[in-house]
Amino acid sequence: MARKSYLFTSESVSEGHPDKVCDRISDAVVDAYLGADPTARVACETLTTTNLIVIAGEVRGPHEVIDRVEELARNAVKSIGYEQDGFHWKNAEVQVHLHEQSADIAQGVDADGNKAEGAGDQGIMFGYACRETSVLMPAPIHLSHQILKRLADVRHDGTEPLLAPDSKSQVTLTYEDGKPVRATSVVVSTQHDASLNQDQVKEIVRPYVEEVLPDGWMCPEDQFYVNPTGNFVIGGPDGDCGLTGRKIIVDTYGGAAPHGGGAFSGKDPSKVDRSAAYASRYLAKNVVAAGLADRCSIQLSYAIGVADPLSVYVDTYGTGQCDEAALEKALREVMDLTPRGIRNHLHLDRPIYERTAAYGHMGREPEADGGFSWEKTDLADTLKSALA
């Protein structure tokens, strides 16, 4: 039997965290290739450290895009707000080491004659949805994202000019009868100007945390930690090396649901690490939106070069309104879960990925140009009909 009363914690990191800087640069490269050719293939990794950006990987697409990669990286860093001695968008050294996609991978993935387009890699992917928030996400990760997004907004608009780009948050919630009811602790570490002390940073951060948390949810004062080390002036890639793809739990469900292990950023949507994770979230969210369950986890699995998923698994944690095996069958019927089918259904062959690099790939609002299409609930009625 599932526990009803417990504490659960999730963390988030801001757009200025070293790993998120890398995710954004890698996804800027993905967008540039897809913008030039929707059939382009990209697997791009980025490393950042003190005034150094290294971009490497394999691509297939218009060769002239490579000539723009250094500019893309500098623009991403500038947009985040890094103009510091140890990491500056204008002065950092940028190295680009992109090369052509492996022919062995290409022959397994590409459609050819009677052969359907295969998955870009083997692997397992999970999607999850629940009723804890209006966006059908677990509350701890959603609130952790929102705190950092709010701090970023007031930094960018000049309301809080003494805050700097690098920051982290962590929210612990009390669950009673299986539902979140209040915060027991909140941790925020944010890079700041050298003129501020710890107490001053805490008072800057406090109103934004209180604004994000539901009324009455603020944690006790002795459990509200802001910059608990006391000082956070040196940050970003100058303070810690960053790499693409190291924040996969931040990117998804904050540990409240399983994760297959594959990162998203820097990969075009032929890679099922990315597209099938989005598809499984889309399906899980539509299951919950349709009233078929209060919580739903969906696993998809693939083999490289093989089009159809090897398995579809559904777990509704005892909250389902229908048989899970019947639901698994219905999911295959209402959506083509081949790599091409997913890309076509969610319109993923577009330059919509740089915006996903911070504050979560899931739980966002669908956008007019197709961004976050996997957050739509337009399949709910179709699912209910398939199970009728």
C-alpha positions, -999 to +999 in steps of 0.1 A: +000+000+000+013+035-009+023+057+019-001+086+026+020+109+049+056+117+041+081+144+030+093+146-006+120+169-020+129+180-055+155+205-068+159+228-098+187+248-113+186+280-132+195+289-168+228+302-155+239+269-139+269+256-157+252+224-169+222+245-181+244+268-200+257+238-219+222+224-225+211+257-240+241+260-263+236+224-275+199+230-281+207+263-299+227+241-323+198+217-327+175+246-335+199+261-361+201+228-379+163+221-378+156+256-389+178+251-420+166+215-427+139+197-407+155+164-416+188+173-401+204+150-375+223+164-345+240+150-315+257+179-299+276+181-265+289+212-248+315+217-221+320+250-203+346+261-178+364+294-170+361+315-202+360+283-224+332+267-244+339+234-262+312+221-286+315+186-301+294+159-317+281+147-349+257+162-373+241+158-407+227+188-424+236+220-442+273+225-438+271+263-435+254+259-401+287+250-386+300+284-395+273+299-372+279+277-341+304+300-324+279+329-328+251+307-315+271+299-284+280+335-277+244+347-282+231+320-258+256+330-231+248+367-236+210+360-233+216+342-200+235+373-187+271+363-183+294+393-185+318+383-157+356+382-157+356+344-155+329+338-180+319+364-206+299+360-238+323+382-257+356+371-244+353+333-238+372+310-262+348+289-283+360+257-298+338+238-323+344+202-330+314+190-349+317+163-376+295+142-399+271+116-384+284+080-384+274+061-416+267+031-394+241+050-373+226+066-404+219+033-421+201+020-391+180+050-386+171+061-421+141+048-440+152+028-471+129+010-496+105-011-475+125-004-443+108+020-420+127+047-402+142+032-371+149+046-336+180+066-332+192+045-303+180+018-280+167+027-246+138+032-222+118+064-217+092+073-191+064+099-189+044+109-159+015+130-149-005+136-117-031+159-102-008+178-078-007+210-099-027+226-126-001+215-152-004+179-140+032+178-126+045+168-092+044+199-069+080+198-055+097+201-089+071+225-103+075+249-074+113+246-075+113+256-112+089+285-105+111+300-078+141+301-101+121+313-131+107+342-110+142+351-098+155+350-134+126+372-145+134+400-120+171+397-127+165+402-165+139+430-161+162+450-138+141+447-107+169+428-089+201+439-106+224+425-079+214+389-085+236+369-110+227+341-134+237+309-114+212+296-089+196+264-075+165+257-055+152+228-035+117+224-021+105+198+005+068+193+008+047+176+034+022+151+020-009+142+040-034+116+027-012+115-004-015+152-012+010+180-008-002+205+019+028+228+028+065+233+025+087+221+054+119+235+039+130+257+010+166+261-001+178+288-026+214+294-035+218+323-059+249+340-073+250+376-063+270+408-065+299+411-041+283+441-023+256+419-008+259+398+024+239+366+032+211+383+051+206+409+023+204+381-003+178+363+018+156+393+020+158+398-017+148+362-024+121+359+003+092+377-014+096+358-046+095+324-028+064+335-009+049+346-041+054+313-058+043+290-029+005+287-024-010+307+004+000+293+038+026+270+024+057+290+034+081+269+055+092+278+091+119+305+092+145+281+106+139+259+075+143+287+050+179+285+037+193+311+014+230+307+003+237+284+033+275+285+026+273+323+033+287+336+000+280+329-037+298+355-058+319+332-080+295+310-100+286+297-134+312+279-155+339+299-137+330+282-105+321+248-118+326+229-151+294+224-170+283+196-193+253+189-215+228+164-201+237+162-165+204+174-151+180+148-164+160+146-131+157+184-130+145+183-167+117+158-159+099+150-127+123+158-098+126+122-088+088+116-083+087+092-113+111+069-130+136+081-156+151+060-184+185+076-181+189+094-214+193+132-216+174+154-240+194+185-249+216+185-279+196+158-297+174+161-327+139+144-324+149+113-343+167+103-310+140+086-290+158+096-258+141+129-265+111+124-287+098+092-269+102+109-235+080+137-248+055+112-262+053+093-230+047+126-211+020+135-236+003+102-232+005+102-194-008+137-193-038+129-215-046+098-194-049+120-163-066+148-182-092+123-195-100+113-159-087+078-165-063+080-135-051+105-109-014+094-114+000+077-145+035+065-155+042+053-190+073+034-202+083+030-238+112+010-250+131+009-284+159-008-303+182+012-326+171+009-361+137-006-352+106+015-357+079+002-334+084+003-296+093-030-281+070-024-252+044+000-238+039-002-200+013+017-179+012+021-141-017+041-126-006+034-090-040+020-080-058+052-092-069+040-126-105+039-138-098+012-164-077-019-169-040-010-174-035-037-201-065-022-220-050+012-216-017+000-230-035-013-261-054+019-265-023+040-264-008+021-293-041+027-312-045+064-307-009+074-315+017+061-339+047+055-315+073+050-342+100+077-342+085+092-374+049+089-360+059+107-328+076+135-347+047+140-370+020+139-343+039+164-320+054+184-349+089+180-334+109+187-366+110+224-358+135+247-341+117+247-307+143+233-283+166+261-270+136+273-248+134+238-232+169+240-217+159+255-183+130+253-159+119+218-171+109+201-203+076+191-188+049+211-171+052+240-195+025+258-215+020+247-252+031+276-274+016+290-307+046+280-328+045+244-316+068+246-286+060+222-258+034+205-280+038+174-258+020+194-230-013+195-249-043+175-237-060+172-271-059+134-270-080+130-239-114+125-257-099+101-282-085+080-254-118+078-236-135+068-269-109+041-275-117+026-241-154+028-244 
